Each structure stands twice: as C-alpha cells, then as structure tokens.
C-alpha cells in the first residue's frame, strides 16, 4: 500500500523587472530629440537587463554540471560533444521520450567561434557557412540552438568587456532544457 504524501503549497508570484524614466515638461518641449535618445537607449539597456535576469534565474534553477572535453578536439567538436552528453544525460535522467525537443542557449559570441571552426574543419570559405549549418549539426541530437547577447560573458577573456578580446575563451557556458521549460 502506497500513501500519497500531501505536499506543502507552493507560493508562486510574478516577478517584474521595470524601468522608469521621468522628464520635465520644458525638457520634453524644447529637447524632444534628447528625450527620444534616452528612451531608445534605456529600452536597449532594459532589454539586456531583463535577458540577464531571466538567464540568471534559469541558471540558478538548473542543475549545473562541469563537462570536461578533451583538449585535442577543435572548438566546435568540443561544444558538440558537451551538448550531446548533456542531452543524452537529460533524456535518460528524466526518462524523456526520444522525440522530446531540447533547446540550448549559447552566448552570442560563440556563434562566430563555431562558424570559424566549422569552416576550418570543412576546408571551405567561411562566407559559405551560416547559422543553419550549426543548427543542422545539432538537429541530429534533437536540439534547437539559440544565441543570445548579454549572457555569460566570455570567461576568462571577457568578450564584450571594456578591453578588446585577443583570444577565444577556453570555456563555454550554455543552458540546455526541454522546450517550453523557460518562458518570459
């Protein structure tokens, strides 16, 4: 006989990330271009802030595992191997169906890393490759690829930081999850 436990209720509340702009009447009247500039740029900054907060929330709720890749692999092969391992582990651990679609979110800068490495591996001009080539490779795993700006800056070189990057990072952080698990 199995007794079904009665769990404590879970309180879930909406979390809002807002932005507030205020402007004086005279400033709006006599400097409308300046006000428009501030509005446009604050919306860009707010979007980056929201994406960062959502990514951090997803990262904090996910199980993180350090994946060791062999240093003899090229960059794309190492990333592909790490995603393949995590996808297989997630499907087995959660007993998901083979047809369950997974999504992986990479930092935007990693797209350039992968494209340059794919061109080197295939011996083709990099101009002939696109995002579709990366997606095609990951589709065999049942994984849809996304690239997002402002997430997980290039560690340790700081791609996108105040100092120009001179080398690709040796590590790459990505988020992988079943489709539909995280929504804004």
C-alpha positions in Angstrom: 0.0 0.0 0.0 1.5 3.3 -1.0 0.4 6.5 0.8 0.5 9.6 -1.4 2.1 12.4 0.6 0.4 15.8 0.9 3.0 18.5 0.0 3.0 22.0 1.4 1.6 24.5 -1.0 4.0 26.4 -3.3 3.6 30.1 -3.4 4.4 31.5 -6.9 4.4 35.2 -7.5 5.1 37.2 -10.7 8.5 39.0 -10.7 8.5 42.3 -12.6 11.7 44.0 -13.9 10.8 47.5 -14.7 12.4 50.7 -15.9 11.2 54.3 -15.0 12.0 57.4 -17.0 10.9 60.9 -15.9 11.3 64.1 -17.8 10.4 67.7 -17.1 7.8 69.5 -19.2 10.3 72.0 -20.5 12.8 69.4 -21.4 10.2 67.5 -23.4 9.1 70.6 -25.1 12.5 72.1 -26.1 14.7 69.0 -26.4 12.5 66.2 -27.8 15.5 64.6 -29.7 17.4 64.2 -26.4 14.3 62.7 -24.7 13.9 60.3 -27.7 17.6 59.3 -27.4 17.2 58.5 -23.7 14.0 56.5 -24.3 15.6 54.4 -27.1 18.8 53.7 -25.2 17.1 52.9 -21.9 14.9 50.3 -23.7 18.0 48.7 -25.1 19.6 48.7 -21.7 16.4 47.4 -20.1 16.2 44.5 -22.6 19.8 43.5 -21.8 18.9 43.7 -18.1 15.8 41.5 -18.5 17.6 38.9 -20.6 20.4 38.8 -18.0 18.0 38.4 -15.1 16.0 35.7 -16.9 19.1 33.8 -17.8 20.5 34.0 -14.3 17.1 32.8 -12.9 17.2 29.8 -15.4 20.8 29.1 -14.5 20.1 29.2 -10.8 17.1 26.8 -11.1 19.0 24.4 -13.4 21.4 21.6 -12.4 24.9 22.6 -13.4 27.4 20.0 -14.4 31.0 20.7 -15.3 31.7 18.9 -18.6 35.3 18.0 -19.4 36.2 18.0 -23.0 39.3 16.6 -24.5 41.7 19.4 -25.4 42.6 17.7 -28.7 39.2 18.4 -30.1 38.6 21.6 -32.1 36.2 24.1 -30.6 33.0 23.0 -32.5 33.7 19.3 -31.8 34.2 20.0 -28.1 31.0 22.0 -27.8 29.0 19.5 -29.8 30.3 16.6 -27.6 29.4 18.5 -24.5 25.8 19.2 -25.7 25.4 15.6 -26.9 26.5 14.4 -23.5 24.1 16.7 -21.6 21.2 15.9 -24.0 21.7 12.2 -23.5 22.0 12.6 -19.8 18.9 14.8 -19.5 16.8 12.4 -21.6 17.9 9.4 -19.6 17.7 11.0 -16.2 14.2 12.4 -16.7 13.0 9.4 -18.8 12.0 11.8 -21.7 10.7 10.5 -25.0 13.1 10.3 -27.9 11.0 12.9 -29.7 11.4 15.5 -26.9 12.8 18.6 -28.3 15.6 20.2 -26.3 16.8 23.8 -26.5 20.3 25.1 -25.9 21.2 28.7 -25.4 24.7 29.8 -26.2 26.3 33.3 -25.7 26.0 35.2 -29.0 29.8 35.4 -29.5 30.1 31.6 -29.6 28.3 31.6 -33.0 31.4 33.2 -34.5 33.7 30.7 -32.8 31.7 27.8 -34.1 31.4 29.1 -37.7 35.1 29.8 -37.9 35.9 26.3 -36.6 33.4 24.6 -39.0 34.9 26.4 -41.9 38.4 25.2 -40.8 37.1 21.6 -40.4 35.3 21.5 -43.7 38.0 23.4 -45.6 35.5 25.9 -47.0 35.3 29.7 -47.2 33.6 30.9 -44.0 31.3 33.1 -46.2 29.6 29.9 -47.4 28.5 29.0 -43.8 25.6 30.3 -41.8 23.6 29.7 -38.6 21.8 27.0 -40.5 24.9 24.9 -40.6 25.3 25.0 -36.9 21.6 24.2 -36.4 21.8 21.3 -38.9 24.6 19.7 -36.9 22.7 20.0 -33.6 19.4 18.8 -35.1 20.7 15.3 -35.2 20.7 15.4 -31.4 17.1 16.8 -31.3 18.5 20.1 -30.0 17.4 23.6 -31.2 20.2 26.2 -30.9 19.7 29.8 -29.8 22.3 32.5 -29.5 21.6 35.3 -27.0 23.5 38.6 -26.4 24.5 39.7 -22.9 24.6 36.2 -21.4 27.6 34.6 -19.8 30.3 36.9 -20.9 33.4 35.2 -22.4 35.3 33.9 -19.4 38.1 34.5 -18.8 38.9 36.9 -21.7 35.8 38.9 -21.3 34.4 39.1 -24.8 32.3 42.2 -24.8 34.2 43.7 -21.8 35.9 47.0 -21.5 39.2 45.7 -23.0 39.3 44.2 -26.5 39.5 40.4 -26.5 42.6 38.9 -28.0 41.7 35.2 -27.8 38.7 32.9 -27.7 37.8 31.7 -24.2 38.8 28.2 -23.2 35.4 27.5 -21.5 31.9 28.0 -22.8 28.8 28.0 -20.6 25.5 27.1 -22.1 21.9 26.4 -20.9 20.1 23.2 -22.0 16.5 22.4 -21.2 13.4 20.8 -22.7 11.5 23.1 -24.9 8.9 25.2 -23.1 10.5 25.0 -19.6 11.5 28.6 -19.5 9.3 31.4 -20.8 9.2 35.1 -20.4 
